Amino acid sequence: MSDRLEVKAGGDLLPFLIAELNNWSRKKIKQRLQGGCVMVNGNPILRHDHLLVTGDKVEVTAVEKRRQVAKGHLEVLYSDREIIAVNKPEGLLSVASSRENRDHALFILRNQLSRPRRPVKLWPVNRLDRDTSGVLLFATSHDMREAVAALWDKAEKTYLAVVEGCPTLEEGTIDQPLRMDHEEYRMHVGPHEQAKRAVTHYKCVRTTENRSLVELKLETGRQHQLRAHMAWLGHAIVGDKRYGNDGPRMGLHALRLTIIHPNSGKRLLFDAPPPENFMALLR
């Protein structure tokens, strides 16, 4: 079940929820908010001081409802004849690492959508690291994949990360070039003749005693960019054994992706609220 509310007067989100859900405990409300179960106008909101305006639509969902996906299936966030967005869990490859490998999102989604004598063909538009969860996009033709890729510089990519410690500045920009070391398979940060421009914008959403929840926006999209940049800042992503320390899962989640549909010209927004085991990294 979910509760759907309409804002009658502007104000901060948490006081609004406490007033509207007066039969709920404050602890339960905060848990839903921190767990990515509060949506404002269809977008997941984690900040308790998010400013509401009159007419906003607020929905409070149950964690179990959003996360209940059959084994061997992916949660489809959006689909039309040309584009399909899914919510990839952590621990799953986006595409095959070898011809024999079938444990990846592309293979699972093809099987999920195909029907007898009607196989579905898919092309990946973006990719996520195996241990990163969140929005993953596919096209139903090579031409559509290329058309979306041609507009990729206009796409908006927002991630959530649980990082070690708390950045000195609540928000800022990391403008440091990156260079891949293929022997170590890791990015080196800093000026170099082979390094490429890389820009990440960050904003602290919540802090605990030893960790922080940070919103990250990609201006460029280099491999391992967020992981390398946060480690360079001195606040490695939790569970990132390549750039920091190992853990139960990596604290990186692709929260939201906005693209322009090549055919309609409309902006499409796909969002995937963070799973419970991601938010648990803060505790």
C-alpha positions in Angstrom: 0.0 0.0 0.0 1.0 3.6 -0.5 -0.2 6.9 0.9 -0.8 9.7 -1.6 -0.9 13.2 -0.3 -1.4 16.7 -1.8 0.4 19.8 -0.5 -2.1 22.5 0.5 0.6 25.0 1.8 4.3 25.2 1.3 6.9 24.1 3.8 9.5 21.5 4.6 8.9 17.9 3.8 9.4 16.2 7.2 6.9 18.5 9.1 4.4 17.9 6.3 4.7 14.2 6.6 4.4 14.2 10.4 1.3 16.3 10.2 -0.4 14.3 7.4 0.6 10.9 8.7 -0.4 11.6 12.3 -1.0 7.9 13.1 2.6 7.1 12.2 5.5 7.4 14.5 8.2 9.9 13.8 10.7 7.0 13.6 8.7 5.2 10.9 8.4 8.4 8.8 12.1 9.0 9.0 12.8 5.4 8.0 10.6 5.7 4.9 12.2 9.0 4.0 15.8 7.7 4.5 14.9 4.5 2.6 13.9 6.4 -0.6 10.2 5.6 -0.2 9.0 9.2 -0.3 8.3 10.6 -3.8 7.5 14.2 -4.6 5.9 14.6 -8.0 7.2 11.2 -8.9 10.8 11.9 -7.8 12.4 10.1 -4.8 13.4 12.7 -2.1 15.7 11.9 0.8 16.2 15.4 2.4 13.9 16.1 5.3 14.1 19.8 4.6 13.1 19.5 0.9 10.9 22.5 0.2 7.3 21.7 -0.8 5.1 24.1 -2.7 1.3 24.2 -3.0 0.0 21.5 -5.4 3.0 19.1 -5.0 2.0 15.4 -5.0 3.6 13.3 -2.3 3.6 9.5 -2.2 4.9 7.4 0.6 5.5 3.8 -0.6 6.3 0.6 1.2 9.9 -0.7 0.7 8.5 -4.3 0.1 6.2 -3.1 -2.7 8.9 -1.4 -4.7 11.6 -4.0 -4.2 9.5 -7.1 -4.9 10.8 -8.5 -8.2 10.6 -12.1 -9.3 13.9 -14.0 -9.4 15.5 -13.9 -12.8 13.5 -10.7 -13.7 14.5 -7.1 -13.6 12.3 -4.2 -12.4 11.2 -2.3 -15.5 11.0 1.4 -14.8 9.9 2.5 -18.3 9.3 1.0 -21.7 8.0 2.0 -25.1 8.7 0.5 -28.5 12.2 2.0 -28.7 13.5 2.5 -25.1 13.5 0.3 -22.0 14.8 1.5 -18.6 15.4 -1.1 -15.8 16.5 -1.0 -12.2 19.7 -3.1 -12.1 20.5 -4.7 -8.7 24.1 -4.6 -7.4 26.2 -7.7 -8.1 24.9 -8.1 -11.7 26.9 -7.3 -14.8 25.3 -4.9 -17.3 26.4 -7.0 -20.3 28.4 -10.2 -20.8 32.0 -10.3 -19.9 32.5 -13.3 -22.2 30.4 -15.2 -24.8 29.5 -17.9 -22.3 28.4 -15.5 -19.5 24.7 -15.3 -19.2 24.6 -13.8 -15.7 24.0 -10.2 -16.9 21.2 -7.7 -17.2 21.1 -7.8 -21.0 20.5 -11.6 -21.1 18.0 -11.5 -18.3 15.9 -8.7 -19.9 15.9 -10.3 -23.3 14.5 -13.5 -21.8 12.1 -11.6 -19.7 10.6 -9.7 -22.6 10.8 -12.3 -25.3 7.9 -14.5 -26.3 7.8 -17.9 -28.2 8.8 -17.1 -31.8 9.0 -13.4 -30.9 12.5 -12.9 -29.6 13.4 -9.4 -28.4 16.7 -7.7 -29.4 18.2 -5.1 -27.2 21.3 -2.8 -27.3 22.7 -1.3 -24.1 22.8 2.5 -24.1 24.7 3.0 -20.8 26.5 0.6 -18.5 26.9 0.3 -14.7 29.7 -1.4 -12.8 28.7 -4.8 -11.5 28.5 -3.5 -7.9 26.6 -0.4 -8.8 22.8 -0.5 -8.7 20.2 1.7 -10.4 18.9 3.0 -13.7 20.2 1.0 -16.7 19.0 1.9 -20.2 18.5 -0.2 -23.3 17.3 0.4 -26.9 15.3 -2.0 -29.1 17.4 -1.2 -32.2 21.0 -0.3 -33.1 19.7 2.9 -34.8 17.9 4.0 -31.6 20.9 3.2 -29.5 23.0 5.5 -31.7 20.3 8.2 -31.7 20.2 8.3 -27.9 24.0 8.2 -27.7 24.1 11.2 -30.1 22.1 13.2 -27.5 23.9 11.8 -24.5 25.7 15.1 -23.8 22.2 16.5 -22.9 21.4 13.7 -20.5 21.4 14.3 -16.8 22.9 11.6 -14.6 22.4 11.6 -10.9 23.8 9.1 -8.4 23.7 8.6 -4.7 26.9 7.5 -2.9 27.6 6.5 0.7 31.1 7.7 1.4 33.5 7.5 4.3 33.6 10.6 6.5 32.1 14.0 5.7 33.4 16.4 3.0 34.6 19.7 4.5 32.4 21.6 2.0 28.7 20.6 1.9 28.7 20.9 -1.9 31.3 21.5 -4.6 32.8 20.4 -7.9 35.7 18.1 -8.6 37.4 19.1 -11.8 40.3 16.6 -12.1 41.3 14.7 -15.2 41.4 10.9 -15.2 43.8 8.4 -16.8 43.2 4.7 -16.9 46.0 2.4 -15.8 45.2 -0.8 -17.7 47.6 -2.9 -15.7 46.0 -2.0 -12.4 42.6 -1.4 -14.0 42.1 1.8 -12.0 41.9 5.5 -12.7 44.7 7.8 -11.8 43.6 11.3 -10.9 45.4 14.5 -11.9 47.1 16.2 -14.9 48.8 13.9 -17.4 49.3 14.0 -21.1 47.0 11.0 -21.5 44.4 12.1 -18.9 41.0 13.2 -20.0 38.8 16.0 -18.6 36.4 14.7 -15.9 34.0 16.8 -13.8 31.8 15.7 -10.9 29.4 17.8 -8.9 28.6 16.7 -5.3 26.2 17.7 -2.5 25.9 16.2 0.9 22.4 14.9 1.6 22.8 13.4 5.1 25.6 12.7 7.5 26.1 10.2 10.3 28.9 9.8 12.7 31.4 8.3 10.3 29.7 8.4 6.8 27.8 10.6 4.5 25.1 10.2 1.9 26.2 12.3 -1.2 24.3 13.2 -4.3 26.6 13.1 -7.4 26.0 14.6 -10.8 28.1 13.7 -13.8 29.2 16.5 -16.1 31.4 14.0 -17.9 31.1 10.2 -18.0 34.5 8.6 -17.6 35.0 5.0 -16.5 35.1 4.8 -12.7 34.8 8.6 -12.5 32.7 8.8 -9.4 34.7 6.2 -7.6 38.1 7.8 -8.4 36.9 11.4 -7.8 35.5 10.6 -4.3 38.6 8.7 -3.3 40.7 11.7 -4.5 38.6 14.0 -2.4 39.4 11.8 0.6 36.0 10.3 1.0 36.1 6.9 -0.8 32.8 5.2 -1.6 31.9 2.6 1.0 32.6 -0.9 -0.1 34.8 0.1 -3.1 37.7 -2.2 -2.6 39.5 -0.9 -5.7 39.6 2.8 -4.5 38.9 2.3 -0.8 37.9 -0.6 1.5 35.8 -3.7 0.9 32.3 -4.1 2.4 29.0 -5.9 2.0 28.2 -3.9 -1.1 29.4 -0.8 -2.9 27.7 2.4 -1.8 26.9 3.7 -5.3 23.5 3.8 -6.8 22.3 5.4 -10.2 19.3 7.3 -8.8 18.0 9.2 -11.8 18.6 9.5 -15.6 17.0 12.1 -17.8 17.3 11.9 -21.6 15.8 13.4 -24.7 13.8 10.9 -26.7 15.3 11.2 -30.3 11.9 10.7 -32.0 9.5 12.7 -29.9 12.0 15.3 -28.5 10.4 14.9 -25.1 12.5 14.7 -21.9 12.1 11.3 -20.2 13.0 10.9 -16.6 13.7 7.4 -15.1 14.3 7.0 -11.4 15.1 4.1 -9.1 14.9 4.7 -5.4 17.9 3.3 -3.5 17.4 -0.3 -2.1 17.3 -1.0 1.5 20.8 -2.6 1.7 22.2 0.6 0.2 20.7 2.9 2.8 21.8 0.4 5.5 25.4 1.4 4.8 24.7 4.6 6.6 23.9 2.8 9.8 
